[in-house]
């Protein structure tokens, strides 16, 4: 069982009154239950509709929506790993394990990696979510496609199943936990595969794996834009981006578009992040770095064109943000 927690982590002290922060950190079984029920209910509804329309052209948009809903279910796992969805702790635990199984992202490992991400955001050596090389245009587009994402997730489960742990942010005493968890996941996935062969059923592929894997590119709009192109300084107000979008996307992503607020005070549950965002803006005196999904993508691709890589930009400066010129001044880039 993972004992690490970021519940008490504060990204910037003195920004919010302690009593106000305590009020904003109130968890709710009702609000968490409604959000979980509506998200899982939407997945069930699109699954039924996909079954009814399979073999027709109507199945294509339903397939895409179903897959996108499955992918954004990771937002639920993310909150469950923070133990902020439900006030009742065991509900966070078990829903987290179920969702982690669906997402091919074991809960214990996710908590360990995400702890490192919050404690060391944008630190190449310590951030568990920066375990990659600097982006080139090609590697970035490959990442956005979802191919590398799924290859990494599947390879990690197989590696844990073999008893191999290489992640530097996983402490030695946690190796047994992630290995056991990986083996449980592997055996359960094998059981589903065997059952599918025995019953000659494609249900697991049609209603789960195929839509989830083939629409990962939509979820990558969220994943790629939260930190890339911002400062690597250890300040959540400088190294984390807020995203401007519509109400449907905020519902589907569990308000994770308020990512600056979340990283600054991760004990605040998803349903109170809009209020926390307003409080931060009022106290700080300005909006955090924010962009739209497609505005971010357009600028990120431009920055990586013409043979440039992520390392061509200083790590202590912002190089993807609204208002920046298409071509940054020469002194902004490395020689």
C-alpha positions as CSV (number, residue, x, y, z in Angstrom):
1,X,0.0,0.0,0.0
2,X,1.4,3.4,-1.0
3,X,1.7,5.8,2.0
4,X,2.9,8.8,0.1
5,X,0.5,11.7,-0.1
6,X,0.4,15.2,-1.5
7,X,-2.7,16.2,0.6
8,X,-0.6,18.6,2.8
9,X,1.6,19.9,0.0
10,X,1.4,23.7,-0.6
11,X,2.9,25.1,-3.7
12,X,3.0,28.7,-2.6
13,X,2.5,29.6,1.1
14,X,0.7,32.8,2.1
15,X,-1.3,33.0,-1.1
16,X,-4.6,31.9,0.4
17,X,-5.8,32.4,4.0
18,X,-5.4,29.1,6.0
19,X,-9.0,29.1,7.0
20,X,-10.2,29.7,3.5
21,X,-7.9,26.9,2.2
22,X,-9.4,24.6,4.9
23,X,-12.9,25.4,3.6
24,X,-11.9,24.8,0.0
25,X,-10.3,21.5,0.9
26,X,-13.7,20.0,2.1
27,X,-14.3,16.7,0.3
28,X,-17.8,15.5,-0.5
29,X,-19.1,11.9,-1.0
30,X,-22.2,13.4,-2.7
31,X,-20.4,15.7,-5.2
32,X,-17.7,13.1,-5.9
33,X,-20.4,10.4,-6.3
34,X,-22.4,12.6,-8.8
35,X,-19.3,13.3,-10.9
36,X,-18.3,9.7,-10.9
37,X,-21.8,8.5,-11.7
38,X,-22.3,10.9,-14.6
39,X,-18.9,10.1,-16.1
40,X,-19.3,6.3,-15.8
41,X,-22.9,6.7,-16.9
42,X,-21.9,8.6,-20.0
43,X,-19.4,5.8,-20.8
44,X,-22.2,3.1,-20.4
45,X,-24.6,5.2,-22.5
46,X,-22.1,5.6,-25.4
47,X,-21.2,1.9,-25.0
48,X,-24.9,0.9,-25.5
49,X,-25.2,3.3,-28.4
50,X,-22.1,1.9,-30.0
51,X,-23.5,-1.6,-29.7
52,X,-26.8,-0.5,-31.3
53,X,-25.1,1.3,-34.2
54,X,-22.3,-1.1,-34.8
55,X,-22.0,-1.8,-38.5
56,X,-23.4,1.6,-39.5
57,X,-21.8,4.9,-40.2
58,X,-23.3,6.2,-37.0
59,X,-20.9,4.0,-35.1
60,X,-18.0,6.2,-36.1
61,X,-18.9,9.4,-34.1
62,X,-20.2,7.2,-31.2
63,X,-16.9,5.2,-31.2
64,X,-14.9,8.4,-31.0
65,X,-17.0,9.9,-28.2
66,X,-16.9,6.7,-26.3
67,X,-13.1,6.5,-26.6
68,X,-12.7,10.1,-25.5
69,X,-14.9,9.6,-22.5
70,X,-12.8,6.5,-21.6
71,X,-9.6,8.4,-21.9
72,X,-10.7,11.4,-19.8
73,X,-11.7,8.9,-17.1
74,X,-8.0,9.3,-16.2
75,X,-9.1,12.6,-14.7
76,X,-11.1,10.6,-12.2
77,X,-8.1,8.4,-11.4
78,X,-5.9,11.5,-11.0
79,X,-8.4,12.9,-8.4
80,X,-8.8,9.4,-6.8
81,X,-5.0,9.2,-6.4
82,X,-5.2,12.5,-4.5
83,X,-8.0,11.0,-2.4
84,X,-10.1,14.1,-3.1
85,X,-13.1,12.6,-4.9
86,X,-14.8,11.2,-1.9
87,X,-14.7,12.1,1.8
88,X,-14.8,8.3,2.6
89,X,-11.2,7.2,2.0
90,X,-11.9,3.6,1.0
91,X,-14.1,4.8,-1.9
92,X,-11.1,6.7,-3.3
93,X,-9.0,3.6,-2.9
94,X,-11.3,1.1,-4.6
95,X,-12.6,3.3,-7.3
96,X,-9.0,4.3,-8.0
97,X,-8.0,0.6,-8.5
98,X,-11.0,0.0,-10.8
99,X,-10.4,3.0,-12.9
100,X,-6.6,2.4,-12.9
101,X,-7.3,-1.1,-14.3
102,X,-9.5,0.3,-17.1
103,X,-6.8,2.9,-18.0
104,X,-3.9,0.4,-17.9
105,X,-2.4,2.6,-15.2
106,X,-2.1,0.8,-11.9
107,X,-3.1,3.0,-8.9
108,X,-0.2,2.5,-6.6
109,X,2.3,3.3,-9.4
110,X,0.2,6.3,-10.4
111,X,0.3,7.7,-6.9
112,X,4.1,7.3,-6.6
113,X,4.7,8.9,-10.0
114,X,2.2,11.7,-9.4
115,X,3.7,12.4,-6.0
116,X,7.1,12.9,-7.7
117,X,5.4,15.1,-10.3
118,X,3.9,17.4,-7.7
119,X,6.9,17.6,-5.5
120,X,9.3,18.3,-8.4
121,X,7.2,19.8,-11.2
122,X,9.3,20.5,-14.3
123,X,12.5,19.1,-12.7
124,X,14.1,16.8,-15.3
125,X,15.8,14.7,-12.7
126,X,12.9,14.2,-10.3
127,X,9.6,14.8,-12.0
128,X,8.0,11.4,-12.6
129,X,6.1,12.7,-15.6
130,X,9.2,14.0,-17.4
131,X,10.7,10.6,-17.9
132,X,11.4,11.3,-21.6
133,X,13.9,13.0,-23.9
134,X,13.5,16.6,-24.9
135,X,10.8,17.0,-27.6
136,X,11.6,17.4,-31.3
137,X,8.8,18.0,-33.7
138,X,8.7,14.4,-34.6
139,X,8.7,13.0,-31.1
140,X,6.1,15.5,-30.0
141,X,3.7,14.5,-32.8
142,X,4.3,10.9,-32.0
143,X,3.5,11.6,-28.3
144,X,0.4,13.4,-29.4
145,X,-0.8,10.5,-31.4
146,X,-0.9,8.3,-28.3
147,X,1.4,5.6,-29.8
148,X,4.2,6.3,-27.4
149,X,1.8,6.8,-24.5
150,X,0.3,3.3,-24.8
151,X,3.6,1.7,-25.6
152,X,5.0,3.1,-22.4
153,X,2.1,2.0,-20.3
154,X,2.0,-1.6,-21.6
155,X,5.8,-2.0,-21.5
156,X,5.8,-0.8,-17.9
157,X,3.2,-3.3,-16.7
158,X,5.1,-6.1,-18.5
159,X,8.4,-4.9,-16.9
160,X,6.8,-4.8,-13.4
161,X,5.4,-8.3,-14.1
162,X,9.0,-9.5,-14.7
163,X,10.0,-7.9,-11.4
164,X,12.0,-5.1,-13.0
165,X,11.7,-1.5,-11.6
166,X,14.0,1.2,-13.1
167,X,12.1,4.4,-12.2
168,X,14.4,6.5,-10.0
169,X,11.5,8.1,-8.1
170,X,10.2,4.7,-6.9
171,X,11.9,4.0,-3.6
172,X,13.3,0.5,-3.1
173,X,10.8,-0.3,-0.3
174,X,8.1,0.4,-2.9
175,X,9.4,-2.0,-5.5
176,X,7.4,-5.0,-4.1
177,X,4.2,-3.0,-4.2
178,X,4.4,-2.0,-7.8
179,X,5.7,-5.4,-8.9
180,X,2.7,-7.1,-7.2
181,X,0.3,-4.6,-8.6
182,X,1.7,-5.1,-12.1
183,X,1.4,-8.8,-11.8
184,X,-2.2,-8.6,-10.7
185,X,-3.0,-6.3,-13.6
186,X,-1.2,-8.6,-16.0
187,X,-3.1,-11.7,-14.8
188,X,-6.5,-10.0,-15.0
189,X,-5.8,-8.7,-18.5
190,X,-4.8,-12.3,-19.5
191,X,-8.0,-13.6,-18.0
192,X,-10.0,-11.2,-20.1
193,X,-8.0,-12.2,-23.2
194,X,-8.6,-15.9,-22.5
195,X,-12.3,-15.4,-21.9
196,X,-12.6,-13.4,-25.2
197,X,-11.0,-16.3,-27.1
198,X,-13.1,-19.0,-25.3
199,X,-16.4,-17.1,-25.9
200,X,-15.3,-15.8,-29.4
201,X,-16.1,-12.3,-28.3
202,X,-14.6,-9.0,-29.5
203,X,-16.4,-7.0,-26.8
204,X,-13.3,-6.0,-24.9
205,X,-11.7,-4.7,-28.1
206,X,-14.7,-2.9,-29.5
207,X,-16.1,-1.4,-26.3
208,X,-12.8,-0.8,-24.4
209,X,-9.3,-1.2,-25.9
210,X,-9.8,0.0,-29.5
211,X,-11.8,3.2,-28.7
212,X,-9.6,4.1,-25.8
213,X,-6.3,3.6,-27.6
214,X,-7.4,5.1,-31.0
215,X,-8.7,8.4,-29.4
216,X,-5.8,9.0,-27.0
217,X,-4.8,12.0,-29.2
218,X,-7.8,14.0,-27.9
219,X,-6.8,13.4,-24.3
220,X,-3.2,14.3,-25.2
221,X,-4.5,17.9,-25.8
222,X,-4.9,18.1,-22.0
223,X,-1.7,16.1,-21.1
224,X,0.6,18.1,-23.3
225,X,-0.5,21.6,-22.4
226,X,-0.4,21.6,-18.6
227,X,3.3,22.4,-18.3
228,X,5.2,22.3,-21.6
229,X,6.8,25.6,-22.6
230,X,6.6,27.2,-19.2
231,X,9.4,27.9,-16.7
232,X,11.1,25.0,-14.9
233,X,11.5,27.1,-11.8
234,X,10.0,25.5,-8.6
235,X,7.0,27.8,-8.5
236,X,3.6,26.5,-9.5
237,X,2.4,29.9,-10.6
238,X,5.2,29.9,-13.2
239,X,5.5,26.2,-14.2
240,X,1.8,25.2,-14.6
241,X,-0.7,26.4,-17.2
242,X,-4.5,26.9,-16.9
243,X,-6.6,26.0,-19.9
244,X,-9.5,28.0,-21.3
245,X,-12.3,25.8,-22.7
246,X,-16.1,25.0,-22.4
247,X,-18.2,23.6,-19.7
248,X,-18.4,20.1,-21.3
249,X,-14.6,19.8,-21.4
250,X,-14.4,21.0,-17.8
251,X,-16.9,18.3,-16.7
252,X,-15.1,15.6,-18.7
253,X,-11.7,16.6,-17.3
254,X,-12.9,17.0,-13.7
255,X,-11.9,20.7,-13.8
256,X,-8.3,19.8,-14.3
257,X,-8.1,22.8,-16.7
258,X,-7.7,24.8,-13.5
259,X,-4.3,23.2,-13.4
260,X,-2.4,26.1,-11.8
261,X,-4.8,26.2,-8.9
262,X,-4.6,22.4,-8.6
263,X,-0.8,22.3,-8.5
264,X,-0.6,25.2,-6.0
265,X,-3.1,23.6,-3.6
266,X,-3.6,19.9,-4.5
267,X,-5.6,19.2,-1.4
268,X,-8.6,21.1,-2.9
269,X,-11.1,18.7,-4.6
270,X,-12.0,19.1,-8.2
271,X,-15.4,20.6,-7.6
272,X,-13.9,23.6,-5.7
273,X,-11.1,24.4,-8.2
274,X,-13.1,27.1,-10.0
275,X,-13.5,28.9,-6.6
276,X,-9.8,28.4,-5.8
277,X,-8.8,29.8,-9.2
278,X,-10.8,33.0,-8.5
279,X,-9.3,33.4,-5.1
280,X,-5.7,33.0,-6.5
281,X,-6.4,35.6,-9.2
282,X,-7.8,38.0,-6.6
283,X,-4.9,37.6,-4.2
284,X,-2.2,37.4,-6.8
285,X,-3.5,40.3,-8.9
286,X,-3.4,38.6,-12.3
287,X,-4.5,35.5,-14.2
288,X,-2.1,32.6,-14.4
289,X,-0.6,31.5,-17.7
290,X,-3.6,30.3,-19.8
291,X,-4.3,29.1,-23.3
292,X,-6.9,27.3,-25.4
293,X,-6.1,23.7,-26.4
294,X,-5.7,24.5,-30.0
295,X,-3.9,27.8,-29.4
296,X,-1.3,25.9,-27.4
297,X,-0.9,23.2,-30.0
298,X,-0.4,25.6,-32.8
299,X,2.3,27.5,-30.9
300,X,4.0,24.4,-29.7
301,X,4.3,23.0,-33.2
302,X,5.7,26.3,-34.5
303,X,8.3,26.4,-31.7
304,X,9.5,22.9,-32.7
305,X,9.7,23.5,-36.4
306,X,12.8,24.1,-38.5
307,X,14.9,21.5,-36.5
308,X,14.4,23.2,-33.1
309,X,14.0,21.1,-30.0
310,X,12.7,21.7,-26.5
311,X,16.3,22.3,-25.4
312,X,16.7,25.3,-27.7
313,X,14.7,27.3,-25.2
314,X,15.9,28.3,-21.7
315,X,14.4,26.3,-18.9
316,X,13.9,29.3,-16.7
317,X,11.8,31.2,-19.3
318,X,8.3,30.9,-20.9
319,X,8.4,30.0,-24.6
320,X,4.8,28.9,-25.2
321,X,2.2,31.5,-24.1
322,X,-0.4,33.8,-25.6
323,X,1.1,37.1,-26.7
324,X,4.5,35.9,-27.6
325,X,5.8,36.6,-31.1
326,X,6.0,33.8,-33.7
327,X,9.7,34.1,-33.6
328,X,11.3,34.6,-30.2
329,X,14.2,37.1,-30.0
330,X,17.6,35.6,-30.4
331,X,18.6,36.2,-26.8
332,X,15.6,34.1,-25.7
333,X,17.0,31.0,-27.4
334,X,20.2,29.1,-26.6
335,X,23.1,29.8,-28.9
